[in-house]
């Protein structure tokens, strides 16, 4: 029984960790190459290094600091002595933790950060999607796609958050599959390119 509980706990931690990690840095999803491909650099590997640094900074700096703020906050430590059904989760826990460090301002700070993060994410993902739309449907008016995107944004703002997370996790998983297959098929060329650049 203890082994089963431990196994399920690890499985759930990995499942949600990978899902939220993909939302955070999009490593391995194949979404951000659109933006990096548009950059004007002398060598493609230079832009690759920028992409690697962005993943490192976002995951190992920003997210680690956020986790440390939560784990060392009075709110989190106080919850450990209460029944689990009364615990704060997600953004509510983050806001409460930052409010411990910045009394009266923590919740507002997180709300502002989320506004900018969400807005920039919508713009970036729209750009990625439009590039793909142009590639796949060259003769279709892009305004049809723009209307679809506007509807999806409105739909996402009105429905329950749990449904949005489920849909996002599902579609992110679908998006990873073709990219991982392409990376596997191109592995020899990638290794050859890395060897050439070192020389």
Secondary structure, DSSP 8 states (H G I E B T S, - for coil): -HHHHHHHHHHHHHHHHHHHHHHHH-TTTS-THHHHHTS--SSHHHHHHHHHHHHHIIIIIIIHHHHHHHHTSHHHHHHTTS-GGG---HHHHHHHHHHHHSTTTHHHHHHHHHHHHHHHHHHHHHHHHHHHHHHH-TTS-HHHHHHHHHHHHHHHHHS-HHHHHHHHHHHHHHHHHHHHHHHHHTHHHHHHHHHHHH-
